[in-house]
Amino acid sequence: AQSVTQLGSHVSVSEGALVLLRCNYSSSVPPYLFWYVQYPNQGLQLLLKYTTGATLVKGINGFEAEFKKSETSFHLTKPSAHMSDAAEYFCAVSGILGNQFYFGTGTSLTVIP
Amino acid sequence: GAVVSQHPSRVICKSGTSVKIECRSLDFQATTMFWYRQFPKQSLMLMATSNEGSKATYEQGVEKDKFLINHASLTLSTLTVTSAHPEDSSFYICSANGPNQPQHFGDGTRLSIL
């Protein structure tokens, strides 16, 4: 069975500050891990993903995430928040076939000018 | 790159009508398509998985007679909400993947039932 927990349904940061969005997962098989961003009334845009190899993954828009197997975590970070980063962020896990996804409950990021 | 297109992006209709949502993979063969439902301020909940040419597999609690899914070709899956009621109002998102293709998501359809 696979599941995802996102701690903090709402996160507020000041423009230019560090962004940290937390994601923990449980999986009975080696997981594939994803972060998606969703803007209002739009679909999901892939930020980054971890499948195999290097545990620090760099994505679009300056985001990165680190897969820590010992902590079953895949937290998303960005060194300096921008106003355009304000959106809903979803962490997701799938099996190695990459078929069925399980999403976290999402974290709404607010960037304060 | 690969794109999944959903149509319509928004639909408003009266209670009791049926609504069809299309999900198309534009430049790859989508052997598997997924339909999700998202309530306001909530996550995506998988409704069903459809493989081309076979019946969809529905998640527990999803009424298959209410949400009809057809995946007749490798580029098109449709979700029909039959006899829609206000409680069916939601944001519906499809995704698709195929051989050597990661999962791609459509832009979603906002369904509002009056």
HADDOCK unambig.tbl for C-alpha pairs under 7 A between the chains (distance, minus, plus):
assign (segid A and resid 42 and name CA) (segid B and resid 107 and name CA) 5.17 0.50 0.50
assign (segid A and resid 42 and name CA) (segid B and resid 108 and name CA) 6.10 0.50 0.50
assign (segid A and resid 43 and name CA) (segid B and resid 93 and name CA) 6.82 0.50 0.50
assign (segid A and resid 43 and name CA) (segid B and resid 105 and name CA) 6.62 0.50 0.50
assign (segid A and resid 43 and name CA) (segid B and resid 106 and name CA) 5.82 0.50 0.50
assign (segid A and resid 43 and name CA) (segid B and resid 107 and name CA) 3.72 0.50 0.50
assign (segid A and resid 43 and name CA) (segid B and resid 108 and name CA) 5.11 0.50 0.50
assign (segid A and resid 44 and name CA) (segid B and resid 105 and name CA) 6.11 0.50 0.50
assign (segid A and resid 44 and name CA) (segid B and resid 107 and name CA) 6.82 0.50 0.50
assign (segid A and resid 98 and name CA) (segid B and resid 102 and name CA) 6.94 0.50 0.50
assign (segid A and resid 103 and name CA) (segid B and resid 43 and name CA) 6.65 0.50 0.50
assign (segid A and resid 103 and name CA) (segid B and resid 44 and name CA) 6.45 0.50 0.50
assign (segid A and resid 104 and name CA) (segid B and resid 43 and name CA) 6.48 0.50 0.50
assign (segid A and resid 105 and name CA) (segid B and resid 42 and name CA) 6.00 0.50 0.50
assign (segid A and resid 105 and name CA) (segid B and resid 43 and name CA) 4.58 0.50 0.50
assign (segid A and resid 106 and name CA) (segid B and resid 42 and name CA) 6.93 0.50 0.50
assign (segid A and resid 106 and name CA) (segid B and resid 43 and name CA) 5.88 0.50 0.50
